[in-house]
Amino acid sequence: MTRSPGIARKEIMTSDHLASFLHAAIAEEMRHIRARIEQLAELLASDETFALKYMEQFQTFDMLIQCTDESAAVLDRLAEGVRSHEAVAGVRLEAVQQRLRSALAQAA
């Protein structure tokens, strides 16, 4: 008997006892990325002329940092056993929360 891909995926997700550890590890990797982005932004901002010239673009660094933090926090909540919809509900950035809710809706 052939299984549908959706059923197989659900079975894998419920039986993967390592998933919570992987979620936590990925969250930590994202925090490392966040720190590197923050260091790069600080380095570039230390050049006053450069910083003034590209002030608007520096906001992109801030958004990347915030998105990375929110995504890492979702992974942490999943690693702690929080259900997907609850994990996403804790996201403070509306745009990120909407994208994640959309992904959950497509999977349902």
N, C-alpha and C positions, 0 to 999 in steps of 0.2 A: 504494500500500500504506500502511495506517495504522499508525503506531507507537504502542506503549503509552506512557503518561506516564512510567513508570519508566525505560524505555529512553531516552526523550528527555532526561530529567533526568540520567541517567548520562553521556550524550554531551556535554551542556552542561558538566557538572562536569569532565570530563576534557579538554575543549578550551578552557576559559576560562583563558587565560594571565594574566589580570589578577587572578584570585581571590586569589593569595598577597599581592598588594599591598593588596587590599581587606581581607583578614583582618588585616594589620598595621595598617592605618589604623583599623579598627574597634576593635582592641585599644587603640590610643592614645586613641581617643575614650572608651573605657571607663575608662581611667586618669584622664582629665580629670574624668569623672563621679565617680570614686572620690575624687579630691582635693576636689571641691566638697562631697561628703557629709562628708568628714573635717573640712573647714572649718566646715560648719554644726554638726556635733557639738561641735567645740571652742568655737564661739561660744555654743551653748546651755549647755554645761557650765561656761562661765565664770560663769554665774549660779548660785551655790552652792545657793540655795533651790530653784531650778528643777531643778537636777541631782539633788538629793537626793529631790525629790518624784517624779521620773520616771526613777529609776535603772534600773529594769527595761527601760523603753522605749529607753534608751541602748544596750542590748545589740543592738537591732535595727540601729542604725547600724553597729556592729561587724560584724554578720553581713552586711549589705549591702556593706561594704567588702571583706570576705573573699571573698564570692561574686563581686564585680566583679573582684578580683585573679585569682581562679582562672579565670574565664571569659576574661579578657584573655590569660592565660598559655596557655590552650588555643588561642586564635586565633594567638598568636605561634608556637606549635609547628606549627600547620597552615600558617602563612605560610612557615615554614622547610622545609616539605615532609614533615613527619612525618605518618604515616598516622593516620587518625581514631581508631582504637582505642588506638594508642600515645599520641596527644595527650591522650585522656581518662584514660588510666592514670596520668598524672602529676598528676591533680587530688588535692589533699590533703583537701578537705572531702568526707566520705563522701556526704552528701546530694546535693551537686552532681554528684559522680561517678556516683551512681546515676541521677539524672535524665538525664544525658548518655548513659550506657550504654543507658538505656531508649529514648531517641530514636534511637540507632544501631540498636538491635534492631528498632524499628518500621520503619526505613528498609530493613532487609535483606530 
